[in-house]
Amino acid sequence: MFRQLAARFGSPLAMAILGLLGIWLIVMVTLPQLQMIDYSLRPNLLPAQQGGPQDGWTLANYATLFANDIHRAIFFKTLWSSVLVTLLTLGVSYPLAWYLAKVATPRQAALCILLLIIPFWINEILRTYSWFIILAFRGPLNEVLMMLGLIDRPIRFLSGDGGVMVGMVYAYILFMVFPVYNAIESLDDNQVRAARDLGAGTVRTHRRIVIPHAKPGIATGCIMTFMLAAGSYAVPALLGSPGSRWFTQIIYNWFFEGGNWNQGAAYAFLLLVLCIGFMSLVMKVFKVGLGDIAK
């Protein structure tokens, strides 16, 4: 990296850039994580007790998760729901990415990308509130369905995880579409034509040609979508019901309502470990490395 920067900007500026990058990684990433780990390993004590004989490292905060049946169930439910959000987002994004990369004209692709990006000029909370209005018991969606005669009475879309799933797929679709689109766009069209000339159908062409080529983009999109979904707070808080709590809501309660930063840090670190484990699993399944994802 230094050689590339030095060739473009000169050695002094390259060293300055790498130095600032190193400071940013240490101050903004490494030190906060180490502080969180230290908090998670200490008991929640009064200020007068901190530094005393009771203030020592312990795994009690981590044991709380496995001793609390409700929190443990929400933790694994968040894991499964985040995987489902990732799969749903991939299912919606892959055909769209294929259309943008290989079917649409440049003008059509530009218009479609613009329509995708414009809603994201608005704050995520406002976009989530828009889905809250659409999916409300007396909202536009229920009114349209009843007007068309498809349902006799309004449906409570926000009573379970359905509203949360819809909101998350909408909120994170760009993080799946663009990596997949970039990967498919680099595919040589002659390979697709050759597959069709040899008698391969659409499904087989995508399974044998397109998807293997787009693996880095799919892996990147899945990792980003899962991590955003698992760490989301606004969407489940606004679109979820009391029975569809997310693990991030419990972490928020520990920090800002319960006042137990040590317990919240332990839960947050476990969520971080979960995300890192999922990232490693996806990289192993798709057989890609960090270099492939970085491309």
C-alpha positions in Angstrom: 0.0 0.0 0.0 2.8 2.4 0.9 4.5 1.9 -2.5 1.2 2.6 -4.3 0.6 5.7 -2.3 4.2 6.9 -2.6 4.0 6.4 -6.4 0.9 8.6 -6.6 1.4 11.2 -3.9 5.1 11.0 -2.9 6.7 9.4 0.1 6.1 12.2 2.7 2.4 12.5 1.9 2.1 8.7 1.8 3.6 8.4 5.2 1.2 11.1 6.5 -1.8 9.3 5.1 -0.8 5.9 6.6 0.0 7.6 9.9 -3.4 9.2 10.0 -5.0 5.9 9.1 -3.1 4.1 11.8 -4.1 6.8 14.4 -7.8 6.5 13.3 -7.7 2.7 13.6 -6.1 2.8 17.1 -8.2 5.7 18.5 -11.6 5.0 16.9 -11.6 1.2 16.5 -9.0 -0.6 18.7 -9.1 1.3 21.9 -12.9 1.5 22.2 -13.1 -2.3 21.6 -10.5 -2.9 24.3 -12.3 -0.6 26.7 -15.5 -2.5 26.0 -13.8 -5.8 26.7 -12.4 -4.5 30.0 -15.9 -3.2 31.0 -17.5 -6.5 30.1 -15.1 -8.4 32.4 -15.7 -6.2 35.5 -18.7 -6.2 37.9 -21.1 -3.3 38.1 -19.9 -1.5 41.2 -20.6 1.9 42.8 -17.9 4.5 42.1 -16.6 4.2 45.7 -16.1 0.4 45.2 -14.3 0.7 41.9 -10.6 -0.2 42.3 -11.3 -2.0 45.5 -11.1 -5.7 46.3 -14.3 -6.5 44.5 -13.2 -4.8 41.3 -11.6 -7.6 39.3 -12.1 -9.5 36.1 -14.9 -12.0 36.0 -17.0 -13.9 33.5 -20.2 -13.2 35.5 -21.6 -10.8 32.9 -21.2 -13.3 30.1 -22.8 -16.0 32.3 -25.8 -13.9 32.7 -26.8 -14.4 29.1 -26.7 -18.2 29.3 -28.5 -18.1 32.7 -31.3 -15.9 31.5 -33.7 -17.9 29.3 -35.4 -14.9 27.8 -32.2 -13.1 26.8 -30.7 -16.3 25.5 -33.8 -16.9 23.4 -33.7 -13.4 22.0 -30.0 -13.7 21.2 -30.5 -16.8 19.1 -33.7 -15.4 17.6 -31.7 -12.3 16.5 -29.2 -14.6 14.9 -31.8 -16.6 13.0 -33.8 -13.5 12.0 -30.6 -11.7 10.8 -29.8 -14.7 8.6 -33.3 -14.7 7.2 -33.1 -11.0 6.5 -29.8 -11.6 4.7 -31.4 -14.4 2.5 -34.5 -12.3 1.8 -32.3 -9.3 0.8 -30.2 -11.5 -1.4 -33.3 -12.9 -3.1 -34.6 -9.4 -3.8 -31.3 -7.9 -4.8 -29.8 -10.6 -7.1 -32.4 -10.3 -9.9 -32.2 -6.5 -9.6 -28.4 -6.6 -9.8 -28.5 -8.9 -12.8 -31.0 -6.6 -14.6 -28.8 -3.5 -13.9 -25.6 -5.2 -15.0 -26.6 -7.2 -18.0 -30.2 -6.4 -19.2 -30.9 -2.7 -18.7 -29.5 -0.1 -21.1 -27.2 2.5 -19.5 -30.0 5.0 -19.4 -32.4 2.5 -17.7 -29.7 1.4 -15.3 -28.9 4.9 -14.3 -32.6 5.7 -13.7 -33.1 2.6 -11.7 -30.0 3.3 -9.5 -31.2 6.8 -9.0 -34.6 5.6 -7.8 -32.9 3.2 -5.4 -30.6 5.9 -4.0 -33.1 8.8 -3.6 -35.0 7.3 -0.7 -31.7 6.9 1.2 -31.2 10.7 1.1 -33.7 10.6 4.0 -32.7 9.6 7.5 -33.1 5.9 8.4 -35.6 6.6 11.2 -37.8 8.6 8.9 -37.7 5.8 6.3 -38.6 3.3 9.0 -41.5 5.5 10.1 -42.8 5.5 6.6 -43.0 1.7 6.7 -44.7 2.0 10.1 -47.4 4.1 8.5 -47.7 1.8 5.5 -48.0 -1.4 7.6 -50.2 0.2 10.3 -53.5 -1.5 11.2 -55.4 1.3 9.5 -52.6 2.1 7.1 -52.6 2.4 3.3 -51.6 -1.2 2.7 -54.6 -2.6 4.6 -56.9 0.0 3.0 -55.8 -1.1 -0.5 -56.1 -4.8 0.2 -59.6 -4.3 1.6 -60.6 -2.1 -1.4 -59.4 -4.8 -3.8 -61.4 -7.4 -1.8 -58.4 -9.5 -1.0 -59.0 -9.3 2.8 -62.2 -8.7 4.9 -60.6 -7.1 7.9 -57.3 -5.3 8.5 -54.2 -7.4 9.2 -51.8 -6.6 12.0 -48.6 -6.6 10.1 -46.7 -5.0 13.0 -47.7 -7.7 15.5 -44.8 -10.0 14.8 -41.5 -10.0 13.0 -43.0 -9.5 9.5 -42.8 -5.7 9.7 -39.2 -5.9 11.0 -38.2 -8.1 8.1 -39.7 -5.9 5.5 -38.2 -2.8 7.1 -34.7 -4.3 7.2 -34.8 -5.6 3.7 -35.7 -2.2 2.5 -33.2 -0.4 4.8 -30.2 -2.6 3.7 -31.0 -3.5 0.1 -28.3 -1.1 -1.3 -25.6 -2.9 0.7 -26.5 -6.1 -1.1 -27.4 -4.7 -4.6 -24.2 -2.8 -5.3 -21.6 -5.5 -4.4 -23.5 -8.1 -6.4 -24.0 -5.6 -9.2 -20.3 -4.8 -9.3 -19.4 -8.5 -9.4 -21.9 -9.4 -12.2 -20.9 -6.4 -14.3 -17.4 -7.7 -14.6 -18.6 -11.0 -16.1 -17.8 -11.5 -19.7 -21.0 -11.6 -21.8 -19.5 -14.2 -24.1 -19.6 -16.7 -21.2 -23.3 -16.3 -20.8 -23.9 -16.5 -24.6 -21.7 -19.7 -24.8 -23.7 -21.3 -22.1 -27.0 -20.5 -23.8 -25.6 -21.7 -27.2 -24.7 -25.0 -25.5 -28.3 -25.4 -24.4 -28.1 -24.2 -20.8 -31.3 -22.7 -19.4 -31.6 -19.6 -17.4 -31.4 -21.3 -14.0 -28.4 -23.5 -15.0 -26.6 -20.5 -16.6 -26.9 -18.6 -13.3 -26.0 -21.6 -11.2 -22.9 -22.6 -13.2 -21.7 -19.3 -14.7 -23.0 -16.1 -13.0 -23.2 -17.1 -9.3 -19.7 -18.6 -9.2 -18.3 -15.5 -10.8 -20.3 -13.2 -8.4 -19.3 -15.1 -5.2 -17.1 -12.2 -3.9 -19.9 -9.7 -4.4 -22.5 -12.0 -2.8 -20.3 -12.8 0.1 -19.6 -9.1 0.7 -23.3 -8.2 0.5 -24.3 -11.1 2.8 -21.7 -10.0 5.4 -22.7 -6.3 5.3 -26.4 -7.1 5.4 -26.1 -9.6 8.3 -23.9 -7.3 10.4 -26.3 -4.3 9.8 -29.4 -6.4 10.6 -27.9 -8.0 13.7 -26.8 -4.6 15.0 -29.9 -2.7 14.1 -31.9 -0.9 16.8 -34.2 1.6 15.1 -36.0 -0.8 12.8 -37.0 -3.5 15.4 -37.7 -0.7 17.9 -40.2 1.0 15.5 -41.6 -1.9 13.5 -41.5 -4.7 16.1 -44.0 -5.6 18.7 -43.2 -6.4 22.4 -42.9 -10.1 21.4 -40.4 -9.5 18.7 -37.6 -7.8 20.6 -34.1 -7.7 19.1 -30.9 -8.3 21.0 -29.7 -4.8 20.4 -32.8 -3.5 22.3 -31.6 -5.5 25.4 -28.1 -4.0 25.0 -29.7 -0.5 24.8 -31.6 -1.2 27.9 -28.5 -2.2 29.9 -26.6 0.9 28.8 -29.3 3.6 29.0 -32.1 2.4 31.2 -30.6 -0.2 33.5 -27.3 1.8 34.0 -25.3 -1.4 33.9 -22.6 -0.6 31.3 -20.6 -3.7 32.3 -23.4 -6.1 31.4 -24.2 -4.1 28.3 -20.6 -4.3 27.2 -20.6 -8.1 27.7 -23.7 -8.4 25.6 -22.3 -6.1 22.9 -19.1 -8.1 22.7 -21.0 -11.3 22.3 -22.9 -9.7 19.4 -19.6 -8.6 17.9 -18.2 -12.2 18.2 -21.4 -13.5 16.5 -20.9 -11.1 13.6 -17.2 -12.1 13.2 -18.2 -15.7 13.3 -20.8 -15.2 10.6 -18.3 -13.3 8.4 -15.8 -16.2 8.7 -18.5 -18.8 7.9 -19.7 -16.9 4.8 -16.1 -16.5 3.6 -15.6 -20.3 4.1 -18.8 -21.2 2.4 -18.2 -19.0 -0.6 -14.4 -19.9 -0.6 -13.3 -16.3 -0.7 -10.7 -14.3 1.2 -10.5 -10.8 2.5 -8.7 -9.8 -0.7 -11.5 -11.1 -2.9 -14.1 -9.2 -0.7 -12.0 -6.0 -0.8 -12.1 -6.0 -4.6 
